[in-house]
């Protein structure tokens, strides 16, 4: 738990500062003057925006770094002694070293990089134990579950329910999904996110990855973590307890709320976002996910059940397939086909070191790239 005895501002390292989550985190900082001090920033390739952010928040040049050419800077910034909270909003597998470094250094890790837990859950758990760091999730669904879990002891949890908007293609048949475009996939109905996570939402892979993340975060058996489609995206997650009570967290879709909670927990910032107008809210609806039209969700459960490095393989293959789709080299339905092929050919290995994860990740990427090439050559 972050505790600042002298009432000084909480000092933040924001990794992935130029992306969707990072820029919204800086909005939270602006809205709470005096509460937070940004002492380190890292971005991918957007040097111009990073330079502007550093100038605005007074971050020295050595602590405002582009990580595209030197990924090692992320771990260095995450373990700075003067940092209280590390927000890891790096996209993809590249965020793992920063996650491990922050936890080993005893930091609070505000985690928006779900791939860290998915690819290397055992390593993250070991780092958390070694350094006594804590994870407060930033994903809206896991933030909701994290908050709802405060209502009862861990042993009383019966089910965790993660909600999914259904993405832009909810209700479409397999045949209709044959012809969707990149623009279609990026037109999310309720959330404004980066392109990779938006495509993952359209395939329901994002929800599958979140199932694995919840499994690693909360210590609940995989079969007790369920997904329900909720198109309005007002209920973000629910916990059902042994007595039949279900505790849910509700707000209008606004990522600033879970970001702010991760920075302030167990307290809350005074500036409200995502406030619900109950008189105008209308109907909240729920339905089961269509796992036939959206097979990526089932692939994620399959990888989690296999264990070992299967989740890392799933994640790596998906990153390659999504990149190929965004580049116009793979149709939308090809994403699940490529991931399923790579996962089907995979022999499950161990995850004992970062090197194990790197090896599994690299092998899966090569196999996925080859699968994409074969489809282009056909």
N, C-alpha and C positions, 0 to 999 in steps of 0.2 A: 504494500500500500504506500502510495506517495504521501509523505508528510513533510511539510516545510515549516520548521519550528519558528524561524524568524520572520514569517509572513512575506518573504521575498517572492517574486514571481516564480512559477514553476517553469523550469528550463526545458525547452523542447529541441529535439533533433527530428526534422521532418524529411524523411527519405522518400523520394518520388514527389517532390514538392511542386512540379509543374504539371502533374497529371490531375485527373478529376478529384480524387480524394485529397491530394496534397493542396490544391488551390482552395478547396472548401475548408480544409483545416486552417489555412491562413485567414479565411473569412471568420472562423470562430475566434482566432486570436485577435483580429481587429475588433470584433464585437465585444471583447472582454478586456478592455485596456487595463494594464497593470496586473492582470492575473497570470499572464504567460510571457515568457521571453524566448524568442527563437534564437538559438545559439549555433545551430548547424542546419544546412540544407543540402540536399543532393537531388540531382535530376538525371535523366537519360541523356538526351541530345539537345534539349531546348536551352541552349546557353543564354540566349537573349532574355528569355523570361526569367531564368534563374538569376541572372545578373540584376534584373530589376527587383526581384524579391529580396535579394541580399541587400541591396541599397535601401529598400524600404524598411527592413527590419534590423538593419545594422549588423548584419552577419559578415565577419571578415572573410576575405577572399579564400584563405586556407580552409575555411569551414563551409564554403559554398561551392560544391564540387560537382562536376559532370562525371558520372560513373560509367559512361558508355565505353570509354577506352581503358579504364582502370576500375573494375568492379570491387577491388579490395578497399576502396575508399569508403564503401558503405559500412563495412564492419568496423573500420576505424572511427567513423563518426558515431556509430551506434554505441561504442564503448567509451566515449569521452567521459572523464570523471565528472565534469560539470553538468552533464545531461541528466535530468530526472526522468523524462519520458521520451521514448523513441517511438515515433509514428512510422511504421513500415508500410508505405503505400507503393512500394516498388512492384511493378507488374511481372509476374511469372517467377520461374525458378531462381532467377538472379537475386531474389530477396532473401534466400535462405541464410547466407553467411551473416547478414545483418541481424536476422532473428536470433541466431545462435549467439552472436557476440553480445547483443543487448541483454539476453537472459543470463549469460555467464557473468556479465558485469553487474547483475542485480538490479537492472532497470525495470520500470514498468514498460511493457511492450504493448502499445496500441496497435493491434495487428489487423491490417487490411490486406496483407499478402497471404492469402489462404494457401498458396502453393507450398509455403514453408512447412505447414503441418501435413499437407497431403503427401508431399514427396519424402518427408523425413520426420514423421511423427515421433519415432523413438529417439532420434537425436535431439529434437526440440524438448522432449520430456526430460532427457538427461541434462541438457543445458539449464533448464528451469530448476532442476533439483540441485545442480552444482552451484549455481550462482544465486539461488533464492529469488530470481526475478519473477515477475508476475505477468500474465497475459490478460489484457482486457480486449475483447474482440471489437472490431470496427464494423464488420459486415452488419447490415441492419438486422438480419435474421439472428445472428449469433449474439448481437447486443441485446436483442429482445429476449432471447432465452436466458442470457446471463442475468438480466434484470429479473425475469420471472422466477429464476431459481432461488432468489432471495426469500421467497415465500414459504419455503419448506426445506427440511434436511435432505441431503443427497439420497439417503435410503428410501425416501418417500416418493421419488420420481417414478412414475409409471411409463410415461411417454414424453418424448420431445417431438413437437410438430414444427417443421419449417414451412413457411408459406412461399409460394412461387406465383409471380404474376401470370405465368404462362407465356410471357414474351409476345412478340408481334405476330406469331403464327398459331396462337391458341385456337383450337377448333378446326384447323385445316387438316385435310386428309393426307395420306402418304403421297397420293398422286398430285395433289395441289402443291406439295412441298418440293416437287421435282423442279419447279420453274422459278423459285424465289431468287432474288438478286441480293447483292451486297447491300444496296440501299434499303431493300426491304428488311434485311436482318438488323440493320443499324437503327431502324425506326422503332425504338422501344416505347411502349405505350405509357409507362408511368415513371421511369427512372432516366436520368441523364448520366451516362457513364462513358468510360473509354471504349474504343472499338472492340478490343479483345473480349472484355467481360460482357459487352452487349451481345456479341455473337454467341458467347457461351450461354447467355440467357435465352437466346432464341432456340438453341438446341436442347436446353435443359441440362447441359453439362455443368453450368454454373451451380445448379441446384444439387447435382450429384457430387460435385466437389465440396459443396457446403455440408452435405451429409457426412462425408469423410472428416471434414474439419470439426463438425460437432462431435463426432465419435472421439476424436483425439482431444478436444477441448474439455468435454464434460464428463468423460468416463462412463457413458451410458452405452449399453450394448447396441450394436448396429441394428438389430431387429426391432429396437424400441425407438428408433429415429425414423420418422415418417415425413413425407412431403404431401402437402395439399395445395392445390391451385386456388389462388385467391386473387382474382383479376384487379381488384381495387387497390391492392398494396397498402392497405391501412393497418391490418394486423400483420405484424412482421415475424412473430414467432410465438409459440405457446408451449407451456409445460403443464402436463396433466399429472396430478398427484394421486397417491394410492387411495385417497378418500373420494375420488371422483371429481375434485375441484380442478378446473383448468384456469391458469393464470396467463393472460395474454398482454403483450405490449402493443399499444396502438398509437399511431400518429400518421399524419399525411406524409407522403414520400418526400423525404429531405435528408440527405446524408449528413448534413451538419449536426443533426441530433445525435446519432450514434458516435460521431467523431467527438462531439463535445462531451458526451457521457464518458467515453474512454479516457479523456483528459482529466475529467473532474471526479470520477467515481471514487468513493461512494457518494460524493456530493453531486450537485447539479449546478450548471451555470444558470444565471438569472435571466438570460435573454431567451425567450421561447422561440422555437421554430417548429414547423410541422403541426401547428395547432389545428385541431379538428373543430369545424363548425357542425355541431351535432344536429342542428335543425335542418341542415342542408345535405348532410352526409348521404342520405339515401340508403340503398340496400347493400349489404355485404354478402357476397356469394362465395361458395366453395365447391370444388369438384376434384375428382381424382385425376392425376396426371395420365396422359395418353402415352404409355410406355412403348406402344407399337409405332406410333408416328414419331416419337422422340426417344430413340433407343439409348441415347447417351446417359440418361438417368440410370437405366439398368446396368450399363457398362461400369458406372461408378460403384454401384453396390457390389458388382462382381469383383472389381479390383479390391475393394475394401475387404471382402470376404476372403479373397486369396491371401491378402496380407503381404508381408515382406516388402519387396520393391515393386509390387504390382501397382499400388497407387502412384508411385513415381513414374512408372511406365505409362500409365493412363494419362497423367498430367503432361508429360513430355510429348507424347504422340498427339494429344489434343492441341498443344501450342503450335506444333508444326502444321497440323491440318487447318487450324483456324487462320494461320498466317497465309497458307496457300489459298484458302477461300477469299481472304481479303485482297490478295494479289490477283484474283481472277483465274487461278490455276486449278481450282477444285470447286465442284458444285457444292451447294449447301449440304445436301444429303451425303456427299462424299466425306464430310467430317466424321460422322459416325462410322462410316465404312472403313476409313483408314484407322481410326482408333480401335475399332473392333478387330481388324486384321492384326494389328501390332499386339494387342492384348491377347488374342487367341494364340499367337505364335510364341508367347513369352513363357519362359521357365522361371518361376518365382525364385528370387535370390534374397539374401539377407540385407539388412540395413543396420550396420554397426558403426560405420564411419561416414563422414562427408564424402570420402573417396568412393565408397560403395554407391552412394546416391548419384554422384557425378557420373560414374561408369554406367549405371542403369539409365540415367537420363540421356547420356550420349548415345547409347545403343538404341534406345527407343526413338530418338530423333532421327538417327540414320535410317532405321527401318521405316519410320513414317515418311521420310523424304523419298525413299525408294518407292513406297506404295503410291505416293502422289505422282511420281514420275511415270510409273507404269500406267496409271490412269490417263495421263496426258498423252502417252505414246499409243494407247489403244485406239 
